[in-house]
């Protein structure tokens, strides 16, 4: 069995509008210790992450504690919304969840994000079959992965986790088949 712990990043500093370089806040840096404490007894073999700074930094404390390096996987990055900051993020999210192909001119649809993330996940499950894996992730990217395996995960579920940071979701696979998904309460 392959076990994957997706870790949605801790609280980011939204004053930085650069999606790639957006850091964690002081609270986010402290909250990543919750991730470390949760993962310490999980016998993790591999740590992967989106290349975005907030995702890497959220799993970095754990990596340091267990002496593992973090391999970034570009396809686990968050969706690209557009080349400009979106003021009505709620409206945009509702539109995307109601139409998985909806996107702005220079952005990605949820369908595109899901395909990209599932392709990367399937490669990870193949490469690290039977291992315990951590993947630093993002709210939307992770939500599309859950939706792929459980179509009942929708906008309401996504909206309910929007402020949950960090957020851990455990997946279990037998070969390439996802057999179990569990949201972990970090409190």
C-alpha positions as CSV (number, residue, x, y, z in Angstrom):
1,X,0.0,0.0,0.0
2,X,1.2,3.5,-0.8
3,X,0.2,6.3,1.7
4,X,0.3,9.9,0.7
5,X,-0.1,12.8,3.0
6,X,-1.0,15.9,1.1
7,X,-0.2,19.0,3.1
8,X,-1.9,22.2,2.2
9,X,0.4,25.0,3.0
10,X,0.1,27.1,6.2
11,X,-1.1,30.7,6.2
12,X,0.5,32.7,3.4
13,X,1.2,36.4,3.3
14,X,-1.5,37.7,0.8
15,X,0.2,41.1,0.7
16,X,2.6,39.5,-1.7
17,X,0.7,39.0,-4.9
18,X,3.5,36.9,-6.5
19,X,2.0,33.4,-6.4
20,X,5.4,31.6,-6.7
21,X,7.2,33.7,-4.1
22,X,4.4,34.3,-1.6
23,X,5.9,33.4,1.8
24,X,4.2,32.2,5.0
25,X,3.2,34.6,7.6
26,X,4.7,34.4,11.1
27,X,1.6,32.4,12.1
28,X,2.2,30.1,9.1
29,X,5.8,29.6,10.2
30,X,4.6,28.6,13.7
31,X,1.7,26.5,12.4
32,X,4.0,24.3,10.3
33,X,5.2,22.8,13.5
34,X,1.8,21.2,13.8
35,X,2.6,19.4,10.5
36,X,5.9,18.3,11.8
37,X,4.4,16.9,15.0
38,X,1.7,15.1,13.1
39,X,4.1,13.5,10.6
40,X,6.9,12.5,12.9
41,X,5.6,9.0,13.6
42,X,4.4,8.3,10.1
43,X,7.6,6.7,8.8
44,X,7.8,9.0,5.8
45,X,10.1,7.8,3.0
46,X,9.8,10.7,0.5
47,X,9.0,14.4,0.7
48,X,7.7,16.1,-2.5
49,X,6.3,19.6,-2.9
50,X,4.8,22.1,-5.2
51,X,7.7,24.5,-6.1
52,X,5.8,27.4,-4.6
53,X,7.6,28.8,-1.6
54,X,4.7,28.6,0.8
55,X,4.2,24.9,0.1
56,X,8.0,24.1,0.4
57,X,8.3,26.1,3.6
58,X,5.3,24.3,5.2
59,X,7.0,20.9,4.9
60,X,10.6,22.2,5.4
61,X,10.6,21.9,9.2
62,X,9.5,18.3,9.0
63,X,12.1,17.6,6.3
64,X,14.8,19.1,8.5
65,X,13.7,17.1,11.5
66,X,13.8,13.7,9.7
67,X,16.8,14.4,7.6
68,X,15.1,14.1,4.2
69,X,15.4,16.5,1.2
70,X,12.4,18.0,-0.5
71,X,12.0,17.3,-4.2
72,X,9.8,19.9,-6.0
73,X,7.4,18.7,-8.6
74,X,6.2,21.5,-10.9
75,X,2.9,19.8,-11.7
76,X,1.8,20.0,-8.1
77,X,1.8,23.8,-8.2
78,X,-1.4,25.8,-7.6
79,X,-3.7,26.8,-10.4
80,X,-2.8,29.9,-12.3
81,X,-5.8,32.3,-12.0
82,X,-4.6,35.0,-14.4
83,X,-1.8,37.6,-14.7
84,X,-3.6,40.1,-12.6
85,X,-4.9,40.0,-9.0
86,X,-8.6,38.9,-8.7
87,X,-10.6,41.1,-6.4
88,X,-13.8,38.9,-6.5
89,X,-12.1,35.7,-5.6
90,X,-15.4,34.2,-4.2
91,X,-17.3,34.8,-7.5
92,X,-14.4,33.5,-9.5
93,X,-14.2,30.3,-7.4
94,X,-18.0,29.6,-7.7
95,X,-17.8,30.0,-11.5
96,X,-14.9,27.6,-11.7
97,X,-16.5,25.0,-9.5
98,X,-19.8,25.3,-11.5
99,X,-17.9,24.9,-14.8
100,X,-14.6,23.0,-14.5
101,X,-13.6,24.4,-17.9
102,X,-14.0,28.0,-17.0
103,X,-10.9,30.1,-16.9
104,X,-9.7,33.6,-17.3
105,X,-7.6,34.6,-20.4
106,X,-4.2,33.7,-18.9
107,X,-5.3,31.2,-16.3
108,X,-6.1,27.6,-15.9
109,X,-9.4,25.8,-15.6
110,X,-10.0,23.4,-12.7
111,X,-10.1,20.7,-15.3
112,X,-6.6,21.6,-16.4
113,X,-5.4,21.8,-12.8
114,X,-7.0,18.4,-12.0
115,X,-5.4,16.7,-15.1
116,X,-2.0,18.1,-14.3
117,X,-2.1,17.1,-10.6
118,X,-3.5,13.6,-11.2
119,X,-0.9,13.0,-13.9
120,X,1.8,14.0,-11.3
121,X,0.2,11.9,-8.6
122,X,0.0,8.8,-10.8
123,X,3.7,9.2,-11.6
124,X,4.4,9.4,-7.8
125,X,2.3,6.4,-7.0
126,X,4.2,4.4,-9.7
127,X,7.6,5.6,-8.7
128,X,7.2,5.2,-5.0
129,X,4.8,2.3,-4.8
130,X,4.6,1.0,-1.2
131,X,6.2,4.1,0.3
132,X,4.9,6.7,2.8
133,X,5.0,10.1,1.0
134,X,4.4,13.7,1.9
135,X,3.4,16.2,-0.7
136,X,3.4,20.0,-0.1
137,X,0.3,21.3,-1.8
138,X,-2.4,24.0,-2.2
139,X,-6.1,24.3,-1.5
140,X,-7.4,24.4,-5.0
141,X,-4.9,21.8,-6.4
142,X,-5.6,19.4,-3.5
143,X,-9.4,20.0,-3.8
144,X,-9.3,19.0,-7.5
145,X,-7.4,15.8,-6.6
146,X,-10.1,14.9,-4.0
147,X,-12.8,15.7,-6.5
148,X,-11.2,13.3,-9.0
149,X,-11.6,10.4,-6.6
150,X,-14.8,11.6,-4.9
151,X,-17.1,13.6,-7.2
152,X,-19.2,14.6,-4.1
153,X,-16.4,17.0,-3.2
154,X,-17.6,20.2,-4.6
155,X,-17.6,24.0,-4.2
156,X,-19.2,23.8,-0.8
157,X,-16.5,21.5,0.4
158,X,-13.8,23.6,-1.2
159,X,-15.3,26.8,0.4
160,X,-15.3,25.1,3.8
161,X,-11.5,24.5,3.7
162,X,-10.5,27.8,2.2
163,X,-9.3,29.1,5.6
164,X,-8.0,25.8,6.9
165,X,-4.2,26.2,6.8
166,X,-2.4,23.9,7.2
167,X,-4.7,21.1,6.1
168,X,-3.7,17.5,5.8
169,X,-5.5,14.9,3.6
170,X,-4.4,11.3,3.7
171,X,-4.7,9.1,0.6
172,X,-4.1,5.3,0.5
173,X,-3.5,3.5,-2.8
174,X,-3.4,-0.2,-3.6
175,X,-1.3,-0.2,-6.8
176,X,-2.9,2.7,-8.7
177,X,-6.3,2.6,-7.1
178,X,-7.2,5.1,-4.5
179,X,-9.0,3.1,-1.7
180,X,-9.2,5.7,1.1
181,X,-9.2,9.4,1.7
182,X,-9.3,11.1,5.1
183,X,-9.1,14.7,6.1
184,X,-6.9,15.1,9.2
185,X,-7.9,17.5,12.0
186,X,-4.8,19.4,12.9
187,X,-6.3,20.9,16.1
